[in-house]
């Protein structure tokens, strides 16, 4: 195989990866993708080629107990698969870039020092993103690495959208609305001109609905607001996160119930959202067929919050021309899309029921005032594009 770039998305219990062949002209070509999941419990490595064929589906040794060991295991698999092919660069998804990093950057020790300071703002993601970077630096010190941030795409917010109305000294210290899922939204914005040209330069709301969920308001392909703010806890109800929450609730948990900061953090990041409401699961695929009243309530609340925030962003945009569903739930759940579209029909959304049921790209009727779409996201390709451009691996990345 020719030289390749590696894209990593490292989490607490999984390490997702993609291998992209170096593009001599045109676009990056996906060679393989997969993940190591069950890290620390029952680690497994699964991988498929670009056509979906199975390359690996095997259990790993119990020594794969953390992210560093997962990187080592992935390195062994890559060598067995691609031999002496050269790794040109490694691109990483890094959730929080703070106010300083408004674009992808080449990772240096100085950059890492800054990123470690942001761990309290993304405790579910940032430590594991950085652990993978550190291990690659140890194993392949001569291979350049690039950090691609979920916050960078939202640096275009107007000042009023960034504002959190707290004392100025706190705002100066970095307390502001950042927004997340930026790599997903950036990808959608990049493909709209080809897939949905009639709305690409207009007012579009993108619904990134998955275990983590948010909405983004695009105007001429630029982010002007979203539902996530200072951390990834804001906005919509998510799998295990509550979304928008009265700050007084946190004060009550701390002062009234005597919970520690760590206990509150665990509740907010791991025990809330769909899991908390349903008492069954944080996975919409489990909740939709479930008959329990609390499962139904969880779905109802998820839809309610999404429709409510769509209305809010419609006000920010002063109208809506397009709505795009993406990510795990958005791409794969016709039922959730239908419920959200029905709840937002006052905007002029007219769903094509058959197109929606068949997961077509356009799911609104031709008469709909707001054209509605399903577009699969591709954060990994976005990272590969940024990595290639920053490292000068090609003249132009498609």
Steps between C-alpha positions, in 0.01 A plus 500: 500500500606860440569748779199587711359737759344376821197662664426429867202574723586379847245462780484351847411149386563507125756604243353567156731518202507554127780438250504729197720445196707798394318681219728575207211687346142551605357385832631290785410134450384301801699179527357363823317600813428338834524523872633342812216494750449347842828651618559397862231231496479275193712668232422418136639625172269523202589642159348517153631604163360787296226277356391368839680168480617360832875527555506414867261408777696361788545515874811662641711418801374629835813714522319746269373674809534867405542734206877466485477123472227538238733714287766230532253232393390708202864552402554124493194449281605776259846347459350159433262647245713764326855381559762768443265762356590839643268691734506853360310657786243438770191716531310506828155609600546723804172612649597831659734760355391785721518859379858465378474232233275620220636252244688168485856519627820301487543345843799614704578470869385860543167422334451200727558712809217729388269209422552337838366819658167436326439154649247632758288633212476161326578232759332221301717556194806724538714276725464207263559711189827620653607157627495366143709795381757441774531131416549568130772753591676230702464228236555711186673822604585596142143471370319836502166517676213742446227597746160573345257662738124463538489863613688666212214511250296712741760776535288690246224562757414868533612644833149495645470124433827432684396695805428346841360777724739463791746757644757625252799355684350152459424560132854625446624177658329304221144447619308526173288290264721290273275245329597142412451231232675750276676241284162347417344835418800605296472184293128552439563861397770383259275252318179703488595677174522162325216315673246775566610807301164673540563553874882502518530878510187561703368458855546139612457320831706182532387243756792286618302240695684214665607401848629855507250734337491860390368738236692759300375806311684552171478815291682483168677190632632681809410416861324787674362312803443152639342334801822397674686765696783517754507121536334206326221493761280774355205498260323182400431193711767239421570137576640557848519881517206722599543788259388847612472509878412772750833576677304504825459124467877459525510730802225294664683173434813646656362713784165338569577132453867517591628326188866544412617669182609160365162344576322784323732469202419129477127570513518769231723312257411135556165459679265755348320547167315213333648252747372692800150558362444150367680305770572248225758618249679798350458349152207612285503160328403343832245764594294514182369140520465509878148528636578638846349843575835643604662390172223676311548808714873503423429498127233767539741725689779446244265607220357787706843647570612463137186671367529775761861575406423487127251779568765691694757476220234591245466827691878551492501443123186710449349209310604157372556373147632154581521236771763225493504188718832327563688270746380170645138580583461766234622273222331177608173572678209591271269502803696765690537710184126478439414604853737797490375609159137469611574709809673759277239502225403857590825608334374365169654153513296252298641149536495248217408197709619241249831675436558524873417134559741399222783719636530702181716810487212743463211415731276803448247549222580728209238740635657523845606853593792352694681232303604219732789261452687202642875532441748258662776682681869416460710657771791267420523623142489857628795424727689335211443809286630731770798275573595481133466873448695595813783257433520589131431145389317613186433807294127506561278268698157430351 
